[in-house]
Amino acid sequence: MPVKIDIIILSFAKDENLKGLTIQTVDTLFQSEDPREIEFNVFVIESNKSLIPYQYPGTKTIYPETAFGYNKYMNIGIRATGSEYICLCNNDLIFHKGWASAALKAMDNDPALLSVSPYCSTFHKNEGFDENGPPLEGYFGVLGGWCIFAKRKVFDITGLLDEKLLFWYCDADYCKTLEKFHIKNCLVPASKVTHIGSESLKTVDDKEYQKLTQGPRAYYSYKWNHHSYLKYLDQSIILKAQLLLAPKTKIIN
């Protein structure tokens, strides 16, 4: 029997280029492993409701009715699946041959290992991590939030992802949560998944960009750095005022 792995992919295919990125992510995923050994159960959480009833090939594509939140949408996928292994993914990834097999092997060799960060040939290589090295334990600077491979047991221990975080700091919050519960995470260089870049974020306007980035910054600071709740509320009020006044210009950088 093949090992079953639930794959949750968040997508915002507001144009053909972004839709193509999601298709590429799904295609490289299915090409990366022998289906007789590993069976991928793929859920795409698509934010662009104008695509309804489109289903990405080989997937179950879901169009949530609720407003976007990165962790909120990931939790929809986590709740909708039930395999022992689960992988939380962006839609701008290239999965390389044997990535999942390598992650499973690392976990088999180390029963304490519950969370794996695959090796990105761009980010991790630029940071000086050896692409042929052994698994490296760590959290910040090691874990790539664009692709998190874990045993479902992680969420039995920690609970679901914090839905107050809309986009930025979701990976940092995951790291801090693992650290808090003493859950082992490793970068596994033999498991290779390339992150192309935050393409969807580049297409949003100033107001949405501020909402997805600065709001989470204030909440994360309150949650983990023990800043006062009143200060968090003040920052949130200021941000809302800025969003109301900001012009709707497109982010191009």
N, C-alpha and C positions, 0 to 999 in steps of 0.2 A: 504493500500500500504506500502511495506517495505521501510525503509530509505535506500537510496543508498549511498554507500561510495566507492570512488575510492581509490584503494590500489596500490601504485607504489613500486615495489621491484627491487633493483639493485642486479644483480647476476654475479659472475665470476666463472662459473662451469668448471674450467680447469682440474678437476679430479673428480672421482666418489664420493669422500667424500664431496666435495663442492657442487656437484650437489644434493647429498642427503640432505645437509643442506637446500638448496632452496626448495626442495620437502617437507621437514619437516615444513618449515616456512609456505608454502602454505597450507599443510594439517591441521596444528593446527589453521590456520586462519579460514578455512571453518568449522572446528569443534567448533569454539568458540562462535558462535551465531546462533540463530534460523533464517533460511533463510526467514521465513514468516514475521519476524520483521526487519531484516537487510540484505540487498543484497550487497555483495561485488563484485565490478567490478575490477578485478585484472590484472594489467599490470606488466609483468616481463621484465626488460631491461637486456638482457643477453649479456655479453661481449665476451663469447667464441663462435665465429662464426662457429667453427667446428661442433657445435650441430645443425645447420640449417638442416632441418626445424622443429626440435623438439619443441613442445609446452608443457609447464608445465601444468598438469591437471587442468582444470577449469580456465585457464588464457589465455590472449592474450600475447604471448611472442614475443618481438621485438628484433631484432639484428641490432643495429645502425651501419651505415657505418663510422661514424666519430670516431676519437680517444677518448678514455675514459676520462671523467671528471665527478666527482661525481655530481656536480650541473648541468653540461650540460646534463647528462643522466636523472637526476630527472626532468629537464625542458622539456625533450621530453615527459615524462609521464604526466606532468602537462598540457602541450599543447594538448595532445591526449585525455584528459578526460574533463568532464564538470559537475560533481556532486557538490552539495553544500559542501560536506565534502570530505576531501582528507587526505590520510595518507602516509607519505614518510618513506620507510622502508629499512633496511639492509636485507640480506638474511639469517641471523643467529639468528632468533628470534623464541620464543615459545609464541604463543598467548594463554592466559588463558580464561576460560569461562567468558563471560560477559564483556570483556575489552572494547569493542566498546560501549556497552549499558551504561557503567559507564561514559565514556567520553562524550557521548551525553547528559546524565542526568546532568552532571556538567555544560555543556554549556546551557542547558535549564534552569537550576537554576540561571545562571549568564549570561545574554545576552551580557555582556561586554567581556566575555571569548571567545577568538577567536583561541587560540592555547593551546594544551594540551600535556603534557609529561606523558605517561603511567609509572607506577611504575615497576621498574626492581627489582626482588627479590634478585638479586646479588648486583648490583651497589648501588641502593638507600638504601637497607637494610644495607650494609656495611658502608654507609655514615651516618647512624643513623636516616634516615627518617622513621617515623611511618607508617607501612603498613596498619594500620587501621585508620589513621588520615584523617582530612578533606583536601580538595584541598588547596595547598600551592602555593601562588603566588611567582614567581621569574623567573630568567633566568639562569645565570651561576651557575653550581653546582646542579641545579634543573632539567634542561632540558637534556634529553638524545637524542643525535643526531641520534641514531640508529632507533628511531621510533617517528615521529612527526605527531600528529593528529591535523588537523586544518580545519577551514572553508576556503573555496576557497577565501573568501573575503580578507584574509590576503594578497594574491598575487595581488589582485586588488589594494590594498593600497601600497604595497612595490615594485611591479614589480616582475619579475621572479628572481630566485636565481642567484647569481653572478658567472658566468661561468669561471672567472679567477682563481677560487679556484678549484683545481683538486681533493683534498681528505681531508687532514687535514685542520682544522679550518672552515670547512663548517658549523658545528654546532655552533661554536663561532660567525661566521658571521651572522647566522640566529638570534642568541640571540641579538647581537648588533643592528641588523636591527629592531627587534621587539621593543627594547628599544628606538631606534631613533624615531619610529613612534608611540610610546606609545600604543603598542598593548599588551593586557594582555595575559600572559601565566601562566599556573598553572600545577604543578605536581598533578595528581589525583591518589591517592593510590588505590582507588577501581578499577582502570583500570590497569590491570596487564599484562605486556609483558616482558618476560625474554630475555635479551640479552646474547647470549652464549659467544660471543667474536669476535674479528676481525680476523676471520680465513683466509679470502682471502688475507689479507695483509701479513700474515706469509709466503705465498707461493711465493712472488715476490723476484726478485734478488736485489742486492744492488743499482744498477742504478735506477730501477723503484721505489724502496723504497725512495730514495733521492728525486726523482721527485715528488712523491705523498705527501711527508712530508715537506721537507725543502723549496721547491719553494713556497708552500702556506704560510709557516711561514713568509717568506720575504714579500709577497704581503699583507698579513693580517696586518703586522706591519706597512707597508706603508699606507694602507687604513684607519686603525682605530687609530693607535698610532701617526699618523702625522709625521712619519719619512720622510725624503726627498725622492722625486721621484728618484733622482740620486743615493741615497743609495740603494733603491730598485733595480734599474737597475744594480748597481754594484754587489749586492748579486745574482741577477739572472744570470749575466755573469759568476761569480765564480762557481755557481751551475752547469751551463752548462758545464764548463770546467771540473769540478769534475766528471760529468756523463760520459764525453768522455773518461776520464782516468781510471775510476773505473773498477775493475774486475767484471765479471758477476758471482758473488757468491750468493747463495740462503740465504735468511734470515731465521734463524731457531729459533730465540727467540720469 
